[in-house]
Amino acid sequence: MAFGPYAIFIVGAYGAAAAIVAGLIAWIVLDRRHLIRLINELEAKGITRRSERAYEKNP
């Protein structure tokens, strides 16, 4: 497959796009882990979510 004189630009653009998407996925995964840890710490202190309290009143 020949891209001609623009091969470097095309491959570089696809590489940059792939790196950006991979970075965003990694950021989401790491942020999710952090938020789950934070929620677990709050629940260990006795702070619960409002949605759980509403469910307990009206099961």
N, CA, C and O atoms as a MOPAC input file, in Angstrom:
PM7 MOZYME 1SCF
protein

 N      0.85000 1    -1.16500 1     0.00000 1
 C      0.00000 1     0.00000 1     0.00000 1
 C      0.90000 1     1.23400 1     0.00000 1
 O      1.68100 1     1.43900 1     0.92900 1
 N      0.79000 1     2.04100 1    -1.03000 1
 C      1.63500 1     3.22700 1    -1.15900 1
 C      0.82200 1     4.47600 1    -0.85100 1
 O     -0.24600 1     4.69000 1    -1.42500 1
 N      1.33000 1     5.29100 1     0.04800 1
 C      0.67100 1     6.53700 1     0.40100 1
 C      1.28000 1     7.72900 1    -0.33400 1
 O      0.77600 1     8.84900 1    -0.24700 1
 N      2.33900 1     7.48100 1    -1.03700 1
 C      2.98200 1     8.55200 1    -1.77100 1
 C      3.80400 1     9.44600 1    -0.85900 1
 O      4.33100 1     9.00100 1     0.16100 1
 N      3.90600 1    10.71700 1    -1.24000 1
 C      4.76000 1    11.62700 1    -0.47500 1
 C      4.18300 1    11.99600 1     0.89700 1
 O      4.87400 1    12.61700 1     1.70500 1
 N      2.94200 1    11.62700 1     1.16700 1
 C      2.29600 1    11.99400 1     2.43300 1
 C      2.28600 1    10.84700 1     3.44500 1
 O      1.58100 1    10.91500 1     4.45200 1
 N      3.05200 1     9.81100 1     3.18600 1
 C      3.05700 1     8.62900 1     4.04400 1
 C      3.41900 1     8.97600 1     5.48400 1
 O      2.77900 1     8.48200 1     6.41200 1
 N      4.41400 1     9.80100 1     5.68200 1
 C      4.84500 1    10.14200 1     7.03700 1
 C      3.72800 1    10.87200 1     7.77500 1
 O      3.47500 1    10.59600 1     8.94700 1
 N      3.06000 1    11.79800 1     7.09700 1
 C      1.96900 1    12.53600 1     7.71800 1
 C      0.80500 1    11.61500 1     8.06100 1
 O      0.24000 1    11.71600 1     9.15000 1
 N      0.44100 1    10.72400 1     7.15200 1
 C     -0.69500 1     9.83000 1     7.36500 1
 C     -0.41800 1     8.87100 1     8.52100 1
 O     -1.25600 1     8.71500 1     9.40800 1
 N      0.72300 1     8.24500 1     8.51700 1
 C      1.08700 1     7.30800 1     9.58200 1
 C      1.21000 1     8.04700 1    10.90900 1
 O      0.77800 1     7.54000 1    11.94500 1
 N      1.78600 1     9.22000 1    10.88700 1
 C      1.91600 1    10.01100 1    12.10800 1
 C      0.56300 1    10.42800 1    12.67000 1
 O      0.36000 1    10.41200 1    13.88400 1
 N     -0.36300 1    10.80200 1    11.78900 1
 C     -1.69500 1    11.20800 1    12.24300 1
 C     -2.43500 1    10.03000 1    12.87100 1
 O     -3.06400 1    10.17400 1    13.92000 1
 N     -2.35900 1     8.88100 1    12.23500 1
 C     -2.99700 1     7.69600 1    12.81100 1
 C     -2.33000 1     7.30100 1    14.13200 1
 O     -3.01600 1     6.90400 1    15.07400 1
 N     -1.02000 1     7.40500 1    14.20700 1
 C     -0.30800 1     7.09100 1    15.44000 1
 C     -0.68500 1     8.04300 1    16.56200 1
 O     -0.89100 1     7.62000 1    17.69900 1
 N     -0.77400 1     9.32900 1    16.24400 1
 C     -1.15400 1    10.31800 1    17.25400 1
 C     -2.58000 1    10.08100 1    17.73200 1
 O     -2.85500 1    10.16400 1    18.92900 1
 N     -3.48600 1     9.78700 1    16.80600 1
 C     -4.87800 1     9.51900 1    17.18300 1
 C     -4.96700 1     8.28600 1    18.07300 1
 O     -5.70800 1     8.28400 1    19.05600 1
 N     -4.22500 1     7.24600 1    17.74200 1
 C     -4.23500 1     6.02500 1    18.55200 1
 C     -3.66000 1     6.29800 1    19.94500 1
 O     -4.17300 1     5.78100 1    20.93700 1
 N     -2.60300 1     7.10300 1    20.02100 1
 C     -2.00600 1     7.42700 1    21.31700 1
 C     -2.96500 1     8.25000 1    22.17500 1
 O     -3.05200 1     8.03900 1    23.38500 1
 N     -3.68100 1     9.18300 1    21.55700 1
 C     -4.63600 1    10.00300 1    22.30000 1
 C     -5.78300 1     9.15200 1    22.82700 1
 O     -6.17500 1     9.29100 1    23.98500 1
 N     -6.32200 1     8.27500 1    21.99000 1
 C     -7.41600 1     7.40000 1    22.42600 1
 C     -6.94800 1     6.47500 1    23.54300 1
 O     -7.66800 1     6.28000 1    24.52200 1
 N     -5.76000 1     5.90600 1    23.41200 1
 C     -5.22200 1     5.03500 1    24.46200 1
 C     -5.02300 1     5.81100 1    25.76500 1
 O     -5.29000 1     5.29100 1    26.84900 1
 N     -4.55500 1     7.05300 1    25.65700 1
 C     -4.37600 1     7.88200 1    26.84300 1
 C     -5.70100 1     8.18400 1    27.53500 1
 O     -5.77900 1     8.15400 1    28.76300 1
 N     -6.73700 1     8.47300 1    26.76100 1
 C     -8.05400 1     8.73100 1    27.33500 1
 C     -8.62100 1     7.49200 1    28.02100 1
 O     -9.21600 1     7.59400 1    29.09400 1
 N     -8.44100 1     6.34100 1    27.41700 1
 C     -8.91800 1     5.09200 1    28.02700 1
 C     -8.18500 1     4.83800 1    29.34500 1
 O     -8.80800 1     4.46600 1    30.34000 1
 N     -6.87800 1     5.03500 1    29.35600 1
 C     -6.10300 1     4.84300 1    30.58300 1
 C     -6.54700 1     5.82400 1    31.66500 1
 O     -6.64700 1     5.45300 1    32.83400 1
 N     -6.81400 1     7.07400 1    31.28200 1
 C     -7.25700 1     8.08500 1    32.22900 1
 C     -8.59600 1     7.69300 1    32.85200 1
 O     -8.78400 1     7.84200 1    34.06000 1
 N     -9.51800 1     7.19800 1    32.04400 1
 C    -10.83300 1     6.78100 1    32.53900 1
 C    -10.69500 1     5.60800 1    33.50100 1
 O    -11.33700 1     5.59200 1    34.55200 1
 N     -9.87300 1     4.63800 1    33.15900 1
 C     -9.69000 1     3.46400 1    34.02100 1
 C     -9.08400 1     3.87600 1    35.36000 1
 O     -9.54500 1     3.43400 1    36.41200 1
 N     -8.06500 1     4.71000 1    35.32300 1
 C     -7.41800 1     5.15200 1    36.56000 1
 C     -8.35100 1     6.01600 1    37.40300 1
 O     -8.36700 1     5.89500 1    38.62800 1
 N     -9.12300 1     6.88100 1    36.76200 1
 C    -10.06500 1     7.72500 1    37.50200 1
 C    -11.15700 1     6.88800 1    38.14200 1
 O    -11.57900 1     7.17400 1    39.26200 1
 N    -11.62200 1     5.85400 1    37.44200 1
 C    -12.65000 1     4.96100 1    38.00100 1
 C    -12.13000 1     4.26100 1    39.24900 1
 O    -12.83600 1     4.15800 1    40.25300 1
 N    -10.87900 1     3.77500 1    39.18100 1
 C    -10.28200 1     3.11900 1    40.35000 1
 C    -10.19200 1     4.08500 1    41.53000 1
 O    -10.49200 1     3.71600 1    42.66600 1
 N     -9.78200 1     5.31500 1    41.25800 1
 C     -9.66100 1     6.31800 1    42.30900 1
 C    -11.02900 1     6.61700 1    42.92800 1
 O    -11.14500 1     6.68500 1    44.15200 1
 N    -12.04900 1     6.79200 1    42.11600 1
 C    -13.37100 1     7.11600 1    42.63300 1
 C    -13.96800 1     5.95800 1    43.43400 1
 O    -14.62000 1     6.18600 1    44.45400 1
 N    -13.75500 1     4.73200 1    42.98800 1
 C    -14.24500 1     3.56700 1    43.73800 1
 C    -13.55300 1     3.50200 1    45.09400 1
 O    -14.19500 1     3.22400 1    46.10600 1
 N    -12.23800 1     3.75800 1    45.11800 1
 C    -11.51000 1     3.77000 1    46.38500 1
 C    -12.04400 1     4.86400 1    47.30000 1
 O    -12.20600 1     4.63800 1    48.49900 1
 N    -12.31700 1     6.03600 1    46.75900 1
 C    -12.84900 1     7.14500 1    47.53900 1
 C    -14.23600 1     6.81600 1    48.09900 1
 O    -14.51800 1     7.11000 1    49.26000 1
 N    -15.09200 1     6.21600 1    47.29300 1
 C    -16.43300 1     5.82200 1    47.75100 1
 C    -16.32800 1     4.79200 1    48.86200 1
 O    -17.04500 1     4.88200 1    49.85900 1
 N    -15.45200 1     3.82400 1    48.70500 1
 C    -15.28200 1     2.80100 1    49.74500 1
 C    -14.78400 1     3.40500 1    51.06000 1
 O    -15.21300 1     2.99100 1    52.13700 1
 N    -13.87700 1     4.38400 1    50.96800 1
 C    -13.40200 1     5.04500 1    52.18300 1
 C    -14.52500 1     5.81000 1    52.86900 1
 O    -14.63500 1     5.77700 1    54.09400 1
 N    -15.36000 1     6.49800 1    52.09800 1
 C    -16.47300 1     7.23500 1    52.68000 1
 C    -17.49100 1     6.29800 1    53.31700 1
 O    -18.00600 1     6.58100 1    54.39900 1
 N    -17.78100 1     5.19000 1    52.65700 1
 C    -18.71900 1     4.22300 1    53.22000 1
 C    -18.16100 1     3.58100 1    54.48200 1
 O    -18.92000 1     3.24500 1    55.39000 1
 N    -16.84800 1     3.40700 1    54.55200 1
 C    -16.23200 1     2.85100 1    55.75700 1
 C    -16.36500 1     3.82100 1    56.93000 1
 O    -16.40700 1     3.40000 1    58.08600 1
 N    -16.43100 1     5.11600 1    56.63000 1
 C    -16.61900 1     6.12400 1    57.67300 1
 C    -18.08600 1     6.26400 1    58.07900 1
 O    -18.40100 1     6.99600 1    59.01700 1
 N    -18.97500 1     5.57400 1    57.38500 1
 C    -20.39100 1     5.63300 1    57.72300 1
 C    -21.20500 1     6.55300 1    56.83500 1
 O    -22.41100 1     6.70100 1    57.03300 1
 N    -20.56000 1     7.17100 1    55.86100 1
 C    -21.27600 1     8.05300 1    54.94900 1
 C    -21.81800 1     7.19000 1    53.81000 1
 O    -21.05800 1     6.52100 1    53.10800 1
 N    -23.15500 1     7.21400 1    53.63400 1
 C    -23.76400 1     6.38200 1    52.60200 1
 C    -24.29800 1     7.24600 1    51.47100 1
 O    -24.39700 1     8.46700 1    51.58800 1
 N    -24.63500 1     6.59000 1    50.38600 1
 C    -25.19800 1     7.28700 1    49.23600 1
 C    -26.67900 1     7.53400 1    49.44800 1
 O    -27.37000 1     6.71200 1    50.05200 1
 N    -27.16500 1     8.65300 1    48.96000 1
 C    -28.58000 1     8.98400 1    49.10400 1
 C    -29.46000 1     7.96300 1    48.39700 1
 O    -30.56300 1     7.67600 1    48.86300 1
 N    -29.00000 1     7.41800 1    47.29500 1
 C    -29.80200 1     6.45400 1    46.54900 1
 C    -30.03900 1     5.18600 1    47.38000 1
 O    -31.09800 1     4.56800 1    47.26900 1
 N    -29.06900 1     4.79500 1    48.20800 1
 C    -29.24800 1     3.62400 1    49.05800 1
 C    -30.26800 1     3.89600 1    50.15900 1
 O    -31.06300 1     3.01900 1    50.49700 1
 N    -30.25200 1     5.10100 1    50.71900 1
 C    -31.19700 1     5.45800 1    51.75500 1
 C    -32.62700 1     5.47700 1    51.21300 1
 O    -33.55100 1     5.03900 1    51.89800 1
 N    -32.81500 1     5.97500 1    50.00200 1
 C    -34.15300 1     6.01400 1    49.40700 1
 C    -34.63700 1     4.60500 1    49.12300 1
 O    -35.82400 1     4.31200 1    49.26600 1
 N    -33.73400 1     3.74100 1    48.72400 1
 C    -34.12100 1     2.36400 1    48.43300 1
 C    -34.52500 1     1.63000 1    49.70700 1
 O    -35.45700 1     0.82600 1    49.68400 1
 N    -33.84200 1     1.89200 1    50.81300 1
 C    -34.17400 1     1.22300 1    52.07700 1
 C    -35.55300 1     1.62500 1    52.57100 1
 O    -36.22900 1     0.82000 1    53.21100 1
 N    -35.98800 1     2.84500 1    52.29400 1
 C    -37.30400 1     3.29700 1    52.73000 1
 C    -38.41100 1     2.69500 1    51.87400 1
 O    -39.48300 1     2.36000 1    52.37800 1
 N    -38.14300 1     2.56100 1    50.57200 1
 C    -39.15300 1     2.04800 1    49.63500 1
 C    -38.60300 1     0.87500 1    48.83600 1
 O    -38.29700 1     1.04100 1    47.65500 1
 N    -38.46800 1    -0.29900 1    49.43500 1
 C    -37.88200 1    -1.42400 1    48.68800 1
 C    -38.81900 1    -1.97100 1    47.63200 1
 O    -38.46800 1    -2.91500 1    46.92400 1

